[in-house]
Amino acid sequence: MKKLLHIIATPRGNDSSTLKVSKAFLAEFSKKYPGCIIDELNVATAKLPELAIEEVSGKYMLLSGKELSGKPKEAWKKIEAEIARFLAADAYLVSVPMWNFNIPYTLKHYLDVIIQPKYLFRYTASGVEGLAKNKKMVVAASRGGDYSPGSPAQASDLQEPYLRTLFGFVGITDISFLIAQPMNMGLELAEKKLRETILKAKQAARDF
Ligand SMILES: Cc1cc2nc3c(=O)[nH]c(=O)nc-3n(C[C@H](O)[C@H](O)[C@H](O)COP(=O)(O)O)c2cc1C
């Protein structure tokens, strides 16, 4: 394990419940893989490239099997840099709170930037081929409510299925979720659930 990319999608810093889970994971992970570089990307504060006309035109050039050229080629330098950073990792830790049943827009923005034809996926005669191969992922998530399997709100969890579908599309299928929930339905319950998830995070790092 040479490099882990830690993608952070909460702006809450030290107040973040999600990051408490991630920190526990990373503390154990660093013991197991002492030489592993942790590259931290906070999409809540990073200046990500916009997807405006030139960038989107470049995507359609690639989708139609052409090479990038002209203004889109220039505009794509920043996108290619983000993709290179993503692909340089062997493993990922994604720290993501639930926002409106899904992921925060900052993470969606990042995913819209990096998930590109030719780089992360391609269409073949037999269907889509994900190009981010042999990579593992852990998602540390937290939610205000409780969307556990079997609970009444389970069907409203669009976060885990979305992330599994999206990363599966680019070839990342080895994904474990560490979910702290409910974080906003009483302090005592939140603290208990957070403690439990932190223990699971430590174990997940030892098993990683
Ligand atoms: C903009 C926004 C939208 C939210 N939407 C939901 C939601 O749909 N469902 C839910 O259970 N909690 C929701 N929450 C609560 C957060 O998921 C919860 O507090 C989480 O633990 C925050 O993680 P953090 O402390 O790492 O930022 C939302 C919070 C914010 C700020």
The ligand as a Gaussian input file, in Angstrom:
#p B3LYP/6-31G(d) Opt

LIG

0 1
 C      -26.981000      20.682000       4.286000
 C      -27.232000      19.511000       5.207000
 C      -28.133000      18.543000       4.827000
 C      -28.381000      17.439000       5.646000
 N      -29.232000      16.469000       5.211000
 C      -29.432000      15.381000       5.977000
 C      -30.293000      14.326000       5.531000
 O      -30.851000      14.353000       4.438000
 N      -30.472000      13.271000       6.346000
 C      -29.861000      13.167000       7.565000
 O      -30.044000      12.176000       8.243000
 N      -29.027000      14.140000       8.010000
 C      -28.800000      15.232000       7.244000
 N      -27.952000      16.214000       7.688000
 C      -27.249000      16.021000       8.990000
 C      -25.850000      15.439000       8.787000
 O      -25.862000      14.325000       7.918000
 C      -25.253000      14.972000      10.113000
 O      -25.288000      15.996000      11.059000
 C      -23.844000      14.456000       9.931000
 O      -23.436000      13.760000      11.077000
 C      -22.874000      15.604000       9.648000
 O      -21.581000      15.102000       9.473000
 P      -20.309000      16.010000       9.797000
 O      -20.375000      16.396000      11.243000
 O      -19.140000      15.130000       9.501000
 O      -20.349000      17.193000       8.879000
 C      -27.690000      17.321000       6.893000
 C      -26.800000      18.326000       7.271000
 C      -26.569000      19.408000       6.454000
 C      -25.557000      20.460000       6.877000

